[in-house]
């Protein structure tokens, strides 16, 4: 009888250890470790600063308090396929020191989006001020979006 | 049936062992981030030190006065006007203006409110509804034509709708000269579609939407979807022989993005 219980105990321990943890309990990353990664559903995204549309690019600053990170989503709102690119700019006097950027590998369909890798910080969302930038075009664009002065660029959001 | 204390004790021990095993696994997952680089983390620490001592030089203004250099009759650059930031919080617009014009095209109902003008901005509430639809809707190509120009640049604010199935937005169009006459305006939306799925849920949303529209049954098209570098990548696995790859891709795109062709064209009332 004792042997049976010992065997059950071992099996129970192994079962608990080997069962995969659900994503409900653990975000993919947290803070600094999120920088450079693409957010997944465990980050539970929400809106950052005010979204806007400029020349058919719908630019949405995004953030996650779960992953403690910020990024930018850019949707092609033109009536036909377009190259679509986005940058999350941060650091320096004009947010032009660093960036996390993405561009579609070709023209993407109308109403499709790209999103930049994350910018994370162990102190939480908004500790590092960033601006979200986006653009759509009929040809490939140079990165980062927002040129040398993202603080003044029409393609970039307010800081958040 | 008598249950001995010994049996109860052993049962509790077994349960505890299970929880310990699960707890260890959980802790390991929390403390082991994936796909990180030491270099990036070091770069970011340096960045935090820099950022703490720097103030940005440009702060958006919420002033409702016309921009400093604009004179009546001057054209307004929409991009530069956009950089002034949203003026919604200081505008006299009501939190929600009930839409008073509506149109139905291809079963999609779009309604708009009276347009409120203030400064170089035009505020309008726009609502979208699609009969029998469960997906969140989003605007498409959208612009206002006014005497002397057009603006397709705007801030987007979520708004409350009256009906539970509709999605409403307050749109703040920018770059409209302050002396623009308030007659003969036209608001056009060329198409609307489903909202972009939240990050990491694109593939499940695409497959769900294709199933809801019976893509395989109706069109004979099947596809797989994988997340590659954060973007959903669609691969066609089945299509009718008569259909070219590009045509099948277009059908898939329109289905998973919920594209409904309009246009919805309004002659709005201004105040």
Interface residues (C-beta under 8 A of the other chain):
Chain A: X5 X8 X9 X10 X12 X13 X14 X15 X16 X17 X18 X19 X21 X25 X26 X28 X29 X30 X32 X33 X34 X35 X36 X37 X38 X39 X40 X41 X42 X43 X45 X50 X51 X52 X53 X54 X55 X56 X58 X62 X73 X75 X77 X78 X79 X90 X91 X92 X93 X94 X95 X97 X98 X102 X104 X109 X110 X111 X112 X113 X114 X115 X117 X120 X121 X123 X127 X128 X129 X151 X152 X154 X158 X159
Chain B: X10 X13 X14 X15 X17 X18 X19 X20 X21 X22 X23 X24 X25 X26 X29 X30 X33 X34 X35 X36 X37 X40 X41 X43 X44 X45 X47 X48 X50 X51 X54 X56 X57 X58 X60 X78 X79 X80 X82 X83 X85 X86 X138 X139 X140 X141 X142 X152 X153 X154 X155 X156 X157 X190 X191 X193 X194 X196 X198 X199 X200 X201 X227 X229 X230 X231 X250 X253 X254 X257 X258 X259
